[in-house]
């Protein structure tokens, strides 16, 4: 009722011209032919790809931090709580706070001016050259604690005797991490990799909507945001459905490829 029927409906309407009110008109593959010549969609897909470039960072850096916490360095409980804190807040809250801080007259520029660094003041959200990297940084920061938590859960299941044996043989913490811990975290690595890739392509709407609203112009559009614009601003439901179907196909293909590669390496 809540999955199969809506997906079937979207799949059908992807081949129609439909405004959501009047009866849909069958147009076959027309929406998909238009899609691959639509510069806004191609730019949105490119932005999704840029956000996906953060996946290796979100794969490796949380792993190292998780292992440091796993070794129970002094204050490890405080570090664990602090790192996970951003994941507690809703994405819309983080997005609104980010937008407020980065405004031209926002706290960041005011702080730079107050310490004599007025020359560094910038309209941070005024171009894709600065807004895209800043949004990417916010997403990495938000997801960081969740990824660390997944790694910690996986490390708790690793036999401590393996670490102890490697330590007795003279292995340092870095060698233990990548030679002992990582081979026993393949399933967790698979989850972190696939989930963060899906996030880059299918869970960016809230950040874009609250931080830049797609601007300036359409420079920071992502696929989700373009679906929203086509469906609820332009009332072009059929075209929006086609974008949605294409996005599902792209994410599914990337996810299956990642799982296949990891499974092959595990063998």
Secondary structure, 3 states (H helix, E strand, C coil): CCCHHHHHHHHHHCCEECCCCCCCEECCCHHHHHHCCCHHHHHHHHHHHHHHCCHHHHHHHHHHHHHHHHCCCCCHHHHHHHHHHHHHCCHHHHHHHHHHHHCCCCHHHHHHHHCCCHHHCCCCCCCHHHHHHHHHHHHHHHHHHHHHHHHHHHHCCCCHHHHHHHHHCCCCHHHHHHHHHHHHHHHHHHHHHHHHHHHHHHCCHHHHHHHCCCCCCCCCCCHHHHHHHHHHHCCCHHHHHHHHHHHHHHHHHHHHHHHHHHHHHHC
